[in-house]
């Protein structure tokens, strides 16, 4: 994190990224001295309410982060930055986005946790928009003009006031990741009966990880007069995340039930400290690791992988079979995962067993509604197609080239721009089984 003193002394000349949190109430004019190099400006966690009228002088600027400030509207001057592709105003007090003032080159717009009641109709002009984060607002509808956002791949609508999802949403050719829990239109999905586990029966030890929704720790569950069990314990933070609310995440995880390829819940914790909520999860053995890493600013909607990562055809097939089975199980319960990505998949390095986790973006729906069921499943099928594409792009071409061609045909079917032409997960499962049998992989 840079300091205001370094900025004012001129020691930051030539930098491409500036991160500055210093209780600012005014935009430091010294930032303009960086105009020829600055590409990413992060002024999150300050007390800003406005931006200077000549912001467009920052002609190299590609990314603006203004989370946790005091903006009540998106300043119109952001449209004057010709190269701006990402705009983040999470956790402000934004009520208004004026018509025709969003930069036309935007790929990624973050307005999570604000007070938006409507979006401008002109958002339909953002032809490059791929990622739209709107969770935690007061939206009752989306502009019909958004049907023209043909590059939109990920949209977060959780925790708003939507009575229904617009029909055009399911015609978007590239939409792959959708979250809408916490809206009136999201059908409550009753979870199966799960054990209620008193906090007193748990002992926490090392922290295993921390995400936007909560902290996961290793621990021991020991009911009275029973042997101890090693478990993972997730304590939710209670705040809105980019995907939705922790309460909706917990409900979806419980409703999913058990499956060999899901990170499932063993029980719900009662009497958590500070009135928080918590889940007991299966403890994942240490030989499991993440299949991929989250998207970067450049990739926007697509996962990243460590340099040199490669997969054999057999490995791709094994991973695909497991994740297809997990997705099919979820949709049989009326649950869309909403975040089917490699970075949410754990894989065992020995036998390539996979586990799909993280229900933060999951949404439920009525399985008895055939139109909604088919539309939502085929939307998630495209996410599966993106995963398959990522793996095939890193495929080792050895002796299984014909099998790779079959997998590539399946990838193309899953990525069909007309959603109705995509296969369902039951059909994908059948195709994967045939490939496995035909090529004895």
C-alpha positions as CSV (number, residue, x, y, z in Angstrom):
1,X,0.0,0.0,0.0
2,X,1.5,3.3,-1.1
3,X,1.4,6.4,1.2
4,X,0.3,9.9,0.5
5,X,3.8,11.1,1.4
6,X,5.4,9.0,-1.3
7,X,2.9,10.3,-3.8
8,X,3.4,13.9,-2.9
9,X,7.2,13.5,-2.9
10,X,7.1,12.3,-6.5
11,X,8.7,8.9,-5.6
12,X,5.9,7.0,-7.4
13,X,6.6,8.3,-10.9
14,X,6.1,5.6,-13.6
15,X,4.0,3.2,-11.5
16,X,1.1,1.4,-13.2
17,X,-0.9,0.7,-10.1
18,X,-1.7,3.0,-7.1
19,X,-3.3,1.6,-3.9
20,X,-3.9,4.4,-1.5
21,X,-6.1,4.3,1.7
22,X,-5.5,7.3,3.9
23,X,-8.9,8.5,5.1
24,X,-9.0,10.7,2.1
25,X,-11.9,13.2,1.7
26,X,-10.6,14.7,-1.5
27,X,-8.9,13.3,-4.6
28,X,-5.2,13.9,-4.3
29,X,-4.2,16.1,-7.3
30,X,-0.7,14.6,-7.3
31,X,-2.3,11.5,-8.9
32,X,-2.4,13.4,-12.2
33,X,1.4,13.4,-12.2
34,X,1.1,9.7,-12.9
35,X,-1.1,10.2,-15.9
36,X,1.4,8.7,-18.4
37,X,1.8,5.4,-16.6
38,X,-1.1,4.8,-14.2
39,X,-3.4,1.9,-15.3
40,X,-5.0,0.8,-12.0
41,X,-6.2,3.3,-9.4
42,X,-7.4,1.8,-6.1
43,X,-8.8,4.4,-3.7
44,X,-10.9,2.0,-1.7
45,X,-11.4,2.4,2.1
46,X,-11.4,6.2,2.1
47,X,-14.1,8.9,2.6
48,X,-14.4,10.2,-0.9
49,X,-17.7,11.5,-2.3
50,X,-16.7,12.8,-5.7
51,X,-14.0,12.7,-8.3
52,X,-12.4,15.7,-10.1
53,X,-13.9,17.0,-13.3
54,X,-10.7,16.5,-15.2
55,X,-10.4,12.8,-14.4
56,X,-10.0,12.1,-18.1
57,X,-6.5,13.4,-17.9
58,X,-5.6,9.9,-16.6
59,X,-5.6,8.7,-20.2
60,X,-3.9,5.3,-19.5
61,X,-6.4,4.3,-16.7
62,X,-8.0,0.9,-17.2
63,X,-9.3,0.0,-13.7
64,X,-10.8,2.1,-10.9
65,X,-11.6,0.7,-7.5
66,X,-13.6,2.9,-5.1
67,X,-15.0,0.4,-2.6
68,X,-16.0,1.5,0.9
69,X,-16.3,5.2,0.3
70,X,-19.2,7.6,0.5
71,X,-20.3,8.0,-3.2
72,X,-24.0,8.4,-3.7
73,X,-23.8,8.3,-7.5
74,X,-21.2,7.1,-10.0
75,X,-19.4,10.3,-11.0
76,X,-20.2,11.1,-14.7
77,X,-16.5,11.9,-15.2
78,X,-15.6,8.2,-15.3
79,X,-16.9,8.2,-18.9
80,X,-14.1,10.6,-19.8
81,X,-11.5,7.9,-19.3
82,X,-11.1,6.5,-22.8
83,X,-9.5,3.2,-21.8
84,X,-11.5,2.3,-18.7
85,X,-12.6,-1.4,-18.8
86,X,-13.3,-2.0,-15.1
87,X,-15.2,0.1,-12.6
88,X,-15.7,-0.9,-8.9
89,X,-17.9,1.0,-6.5
90,X,-18.7,-1.8,-4.0
91,X,-20.1,-0.8,-0.6
92,X,-20.9,2.8,-1.1
93,X,-24.3,4.6,-1.0
94,X,-25.0,4.8,-4.7
95,X,-28.6,5.4,-5.6
96,X,-28.2,6.7,-9.2
97,X,-26.4,5.7,-12.3
98,X,-27.1,8.4,-14.9
99,X,-28.1,7.5,-18.5
100,X,-25.3,7.4,-21.1
101,X,-22.5,8.0,-18.6
102,X,-21.0,4.6,-18.2
103,X,-17.8,4.1,-20.2
104,X,-18.7,2.1,-23.4
105,X,-15.6,-0.1,-23.1
106,X,-16.5,-1.5,-19.7
107,X,-16.0,-5.2,-19.4
108,X,-16.5,-5.4,-15.6
109,X,-18.8,-3.3,-13.4
110,X,-19.1,-3.8,-9.7
111,X,-21.9,-2.1,-7.8
112,X,-22.3,-4.7,-5.0
113,X,-23.8,-3.5,-1.7
114,X,-25.3,-0.1,-2.6
115,X,-28.8,1.4,-2.7
116,X,-29.6,1.1,-6.4
117,X,-33.3,0.9,-7.3
118,X,-32.8,0.9,-11.0
119,X,-30.2,0.7,-13.7
120,X,-30.0,3.1,-16.7
121,X,-31.5,1.8,-19.9
122,X,-28.3,2.8,-21.6
123,X,-26.5,-0.1,-19.9
124,X,-27.6,-2.0,-23.0
125,X,-25.1,-0.1,-25.0
126,X,-22.2,-1.8,-23.1
127,X,-21.4,-4.3,-25.9
128,X,-18.2,-5.4,-24.2
129,X,-19.7,-6.0,-20.7
130,X,-18.8,-9.5,-19.4
131,X,-19.2,-9.3,-15.6
132,X,-21.9,-7.4,-13.7
133,X,-21.9,-7.4,-9.9
134,X,-25.2,-6.1,-8.5
135,X,-25.8,-8.2,-5.3
136,X,-27.1,-6.3,-2.2
137,X,-29.1,-3.5,-3.8
138,X,-32.8,-2.7,-4.1
139,X,-33.5,-3.6,-7.8
140,X,-37.0,-4.6,-8.7
141,X,-36.3,-5.2,-12.4
142,X,-33.6,-5.0,-15.0
143,X,-33.8,-2.9,-18.2
144,X,-35.0,-4.8,-21.3
145,X,-32.2,-3.0,-23.1
146,X,-29.8,-5.4,-21.4
147,X,-30.9,-8.1,-23.8
148,X,-28.4,-6.5,-26.2
149,X,-25.4,-7.2,-23.8
150,X,-24.5,-10.3,-25.8
151,X,-21.0,-10.6,-24.2
152,X,-22.4,-10.8,-20.6
153,X,-21.1,-14.0,-19.0
154,X,-21.5,-13.5,-15.3
155,X,-24.2,-11.6,-13.4
156,X,-24.8,-11.4,-9.6
157,X,-28.3,-10.3,-8.7
158,X,-28.6,-11.8,-5.2
159,X,-30.2,-10.0,-2.3
160,X,-32.3,-7.5,-4.4
161,X,-36.1,-7.2,-4.7
162,X,-36.7,-9.0,-8.0
163,X,-40.1,-10.6,-8.3
164,X,-39.1,-12.4,-11.5
165,X,-36.1,-12.9,-13.7
166,X,-36.6,-11.4,-17.2
167,X,-37.1,-14.0,-20.0
168,X,-34.4,-12.3,-22.1
169,X,-31.8,-13.3,-19.5
170,X,-32.0,-16.9,-20.7
171,X,-31.4,-16.0,-24.3
172,X,-28.1,-14.3,-23.7
173,X,-25.6,-16.4,-25.8
174,X,-22.7,-16.3,-23.3
175,X,-24.3,-16.1,-19.9
176,X,-22.7,-18.9,-17.8
177,X,-22.7,-17.8,-14.1
178,X,-25.8,-16.4,-12.4
179,X,-26.7,-15.8,-8.8
180,X,-30.1,-14.6,-7.7
181,X,-30.8,-16.0,-4.2
182,X,-32.3,-13.7,-1.7
183,X,-34.9,-12.3,-4.1
184,X,-38.7,-12.9,-3.9
185,X,-38.4,-14.8,-7.2
186,X,-36.0,-17.4,-5.7
187,X,-38.0,-20.4,-4.6
188,X,-37.2,-21.6,-1.1
189,X,-35.6,-25.0,-1.2
190,X,-36.2,-27.0,1.9
191,X,-33.1,-28.6,3.2
192,X,-33.1,-32.2,4.3
193,X,-32.9,-32.9,8.0
194,X,-29.4,-32.3,9.3
195,X,-27.9,-32.6,12.7
196,X,-27.9,-29.5,14.9
197,X,-24.5,-29.4,16.5
198,X,-24.0,-27.5,19.8
199,X,-21.0,-25.2,19.8
200,X,-19.9,-26.9,23.0
201,X,-19.3,-30.1,21.1
202,X,-16.7,-28.4,18.9
203,X,-13.0,-27.6,19.3
204,X,-11.4,-25.3,16.7
205,X,-7.7,-25.5,15.8
206,X,-5.9,-24.2,12.7
207,X,-7.5,-21.9,10.2
208,X,-7.7,-23.6,6.8
209,X,-8.9,-20.7,4.8
210,X,-10.9,-17.5,4.7
211,X,-13.2,-16.2,2.0
212,X,-15.7,-13.4,1.6
213,X,-18.4,-15.2,3.4
214,X,-16.6,-16.8,6.3
215,X,-13.6,-18.5,7.9
216,X,-13.0,-22.2,7.7
217,X,-11.0,-23.9,10.5
218,X,-10.0,-27.4,11.2
219,X,-11.6,-28.8,14.3
220,X,-13.0,-31.7,16.2
221,X,-16.6,-32.7,16.7
222,X,-17.2,-34.8,19.8
223,X,-20.8,-35.4,20.9
224,X,-21.2,-36.6,24.5
225,X,-20.2,-40.3,25.0
226,X,-19.1,-40.6,21.3
227,X,-15.7,-40.7,19.7
228,X,-14.2,-37.5,18.2
229,X,-14.4,-36.8,14.4
230,X,-12.0,-34.5,12.6
231,X,-14.1,-31.9,10.7
232,X,-13.9,-28.5,9.0
233,X,-15.9,-25.7,10.7
234,X,-17.1,-22.7,8.7
235,X,-18.2,-19.7,10.7
236,X,-20.0,-17.1,8.5
237,X,-19.3,-13.4,8.8
238,X,-22.8,-12.2,8.2
239,X,-22.0,-9.5,5.7
240,X,-23.1,-9.3,2.0
241,X,-20.6,-10.7,-0.4
242,X,-20.2,-10.2,-4.1
243,X,-22.1,-13.4,-4.7
244,X,-24.9,-13.0,-2.1
245,X,-25.6,-13.5,1.6
246,X,-24.0,-16.1,3.9
247,X,-27.5,-17.2,5.0
248,X,-28.4,-18.2,1.4
249,X,-25.0,-19.9,1.0
250,X,-25.6,-22.0,4.1
251,X,-29.2,-22.9,3.0
252,X,-28.0,-24.0,-0.4
253,X,-25.2,-26.1,1.0
254,X,-27.6,-27.9,3.4
255,X,-30.2,-28.3,0.7
256,X,-27.7,-29.9,-1.7
257,X,-27.4,-33.0,0.5
258,X,-24.6,-35.5,0.2
259,X,-22.8,-36.6,-3.0
260,X,-19.4,-38.1,-3.6
261,X,-18.3,-35.1,-5.7
262,X,-19.6,-32.3,-3.4
263,X,-18.1,-30.7,-0.4
264,X,-21.1,-31.4,1.8
265,X,-22.4,-30.2,5.1
266,X,-22.5,-32.6,8.0
267,X,-24.5,-30.4,10.3
268,X,-25.6,-26.9,11.4
269,X,-24.1,-25.3,14.4
270,X,-26.2,-23.9,17.2
271,X,-25.1,-21.3,19.8
272,X,-22.3,-19.8,17.7
273,X,-20.4,-17.0,19.4
274,X,-21.6,-13.4,18.5
275,X,-24.9,-14.8,17.1
276,X,-23.2,-16.0,14.0
277,X,-24.1,-19.0,11.9
278,X,-21.9,-22.0,11.2
279,X,-21.7,-25.3,9.4
280,X,-19.8,-28.5,10.0
281,X,-18.2,-29.7,6.7
282,X,-16.3,-32.9,5.8
283,X,-12.6,-32.4,6.4
284,X,-10.9,-32.6,3.0
285,X,-7.6,-34.6,3.1
286,X,-4.5,-32.5,2.5
287,X,-3.7,-34.2,-0.8
288,X,-6.6,-32.3,-2.5
289,X,-5.8,-29.0,-4.1
290,X,-7.5,-26.4,-6.2
291,X,-7.9,-27.3,-9.8
292,X,-7.4,-23.6,-10.9
293,X,-7.1,-20.1,-9.6
294,X,-9.7,-17.3,-9.8
295,X,-10.0,-15.0,-12.8
296,X,-7.5,-12.1,-13.1
297,X,-8.3,-8.5,-14.1
298,X,-7.2,-9.4,-17.6
299,X,-9.1,-12.7,-17.9
300,X,-12.2,-11.1,-16.3
301,X,-14.5,-14.2,-16.3
302,X,-12.1,-17.0,-17.0
303,X,-10.0,-18.9,-14.4
304,X,-6.3,-18.7,-14.4
305,X,-3.8,-21.6,-14.0
306,X,-0.3,-21.9,-12.8
307,X,2.4,-21.6,-15.5
308,X,3.1,-25.0,-17.1
309,X,-0.2,-26.6,-16.0
310,X,-1.2,-29.4,-18.3
311,X,-3.7,-32.3,-18.2
312,X,-3.8,-35.6,-20.0
313,X,-6.9,-36.6,-21.8
314,X,-7.6,-39.2,-19.1
315,X,-7.4,-36.6,-16.4
316,X,-9.7,-34.2,-18.3
317,X,-12.2,-37.0,-18.7
318,X,-12.0,-38.1,-15.1
319,X,-12.5,-34.5,-13.9
320,X,-15.4,-33.9,-16.3
321,X,-17.2,-37.0,-15.2
322,X,-17.0,-36.1,-11.5
323,X,-18.1,-32.5,-12.0
324,X,-20.9,-33.4,-14.4
325,X,-22.2,-35.9,-11.7
326,X,-22.1,-33.2,-9.1
327,X,-23.9,-30.6,-11.3
328,X,-26.5,-33.2,-12.3
329,X,-27.2,-34.0,-8.6
330,X,-27.6,-30.3,-7.7
331,X,-30.0,-29.6,-10.5
332,X,-32.0,-32.7,-9.5
333,X,-32.5,-30.9,-6.2
334,X,-33.5,-27.7,-7.9
335,X,-30.2,-25.9,-7.2
336,X,-27.9,-24.0,-9.6
337,X,-24.4,-23.7,-8.3
338,X,-23.8,-20.4,-10.0
339,X,-20.0,-20.5,-9.6
340,X,-19.0,-23.7,-11.5
341,X,-15.3,-22.9,-11.9
342,X,-12.0,-24.7,-11.6
343,X,-11.1,-22.5,-8.6
344,X,-14.1,-24.0,-6.7
345,X,-13.0,-27.6,-7.5
346,X,-10.7,-29.6,-5.4
347,X,-8.9,-32.5,-7.0
348,X,-6.9,-35.4,-5.5
349,X,-3.5,-35.6,-7.1
350,X,-3.5,-39.4,-6.8
351,X,-6.7,-40.7,-8.3
352,X,-8.1,-37.3,-9.7
353,X,-11.2,-37.5,-7.5
354,X,-13.0,-34.1,-7.6
355,X,-15.0,-32.2,-5.1
356,X,-17.1,-29.1,-6.1
357,X,-17.5,-26.7,-3.3
358,X,-18.4,-23.1,-2.4
359,X,-22.1,-22.5,-2.5
360,X,-21.9,-18.7,-2.2
361,X,-23.5,-18.0,-5.5
362,X,-26.0,-20.9,-5.4
363,X,-29.7,-20.3,-6.2
364,X,-32.7,-22.6,-5.9
365,X,-35.6,-23.0,-8.3
366,X,-38.8,-25.0,-8.7
367,X,-38.0,-28.3,-10.5
368,X,-41.7,-28.5,-11.4
369,X,-41.4,-25.5,-13.6
370,X,-40.1,-27.0,-16.8
371,X,-39.2,-23.7,-18.5
372,X,-37.2,-22.4,-15.6
373,X,-35.6,-25.8,-14.9
374,X,-34.3,-26.2,-18.5
375,X,-33.2,-22.6,-18.9
376,X,-31.2,-22.6,-15.6
377,X,-29.6,-26.0,-16.2
378,X,-28.5,-25.1,-19.8
379,X,-27.1,-21.8,-18.5
380,X,-24.9,-23.8,-16.1
381,X,-24.0,-26.3,-18.8
382,X,-22.2,-23.4,-20.5
383,X,-20.2,-22.9,-17.4
384,X,-19.3,-26.6,-17.6
385,X,-18.3,-26.0,-21.2
386,X,-16.0,-23.2,-20.2
387,X,-14.3,-25.5,-17.7
388,X,-13.9,-28.2,-20.3
389,X,-12.5,-25.6,-22.7
390,X,-9.9,-24.4,-20.1
391,X,-8.8,-28.0,-19.5
392,X,-8.6,-28.9,-23.2
393,X,-6.6,-25.8,-23.9
394,X,-4.0,-27.3,-21.5
395,X,-4.2,-30.8,-22.9
396,X,-1.2,-33.1,-23.5
397,X,-1.6,-34.5,-27.0
398,X,-0.3,-38.0,-26.5
399,X,-2.0,-41.2,-27.8
400,X,-5.6,-40.1,-27.1
401,X,-6.1,-37.5,-29.8
402,X,-9.4,-39.0,-31.0
403,X,-10.7,-39.0,-27.5
404,X,-9.7,-35.3,-27.2
405,X,-11.6,-34.6,-30.4
406,X,-14.7,-36.2,-28.9
407,X,-14.3,-34.1,-25.8
408,X,-13.9,-31.0,-28.0
409,X,-17.1,-31.8,-29.8
410,X,-18.9,-31.9,-26.4
411,X,-17.3,-28.6,-25.4
412,X,-18.7,-27.0,-28.6
413,X,-22.2,-28.4,-27.8
414,X,-22.0,-27.0,-24.3
415,X,-21.0,-23.6,-25.6
416,X,-23.8,-23.3,-28.2
417,X,-24.8,-19.7,-28.4
418,X,-28.5,-20.7,-28.6
419,X,-29.1,-22.1,-25.1
420,X,-31.9,-24.5,-26.2
421,X,-29.4,-26.4,-28.3
422,X,-27.1,-27.3,-25.4
423,X,-27.3,-30.8,-23.8
424,X,-28.5,-31.3,-20.3
425,X,-26.2,-32.8,-17.7
426,X,-27.8,-36.2,-18.0
427,X,-26.9,-36.2,-21.7
428,X,-23.4,-35.0,-21.0
429,X,-22.9,-37.8,-18.4
430,X,-23.9,-40.3,-21.1
431,X,-21.5,-38.9,-23.7
432,X,-18.6,-38.9,-21.2
433,X,-19.4,-42.5,-20.3
434,X,-19.3,-43.5,-24.0
435,X,-15.9,-41.7,-24.5
436,X,-14.5,-43.5,-21.5
437,X,-15.8,-46.9,-22.7
438,X,-14.9,-46.4,-26.4
439,X,-11.3,-45.4,-25.8
440,X,-10.9,-47.5,-22.6
441,X,-9.6,-44.6,-20.7
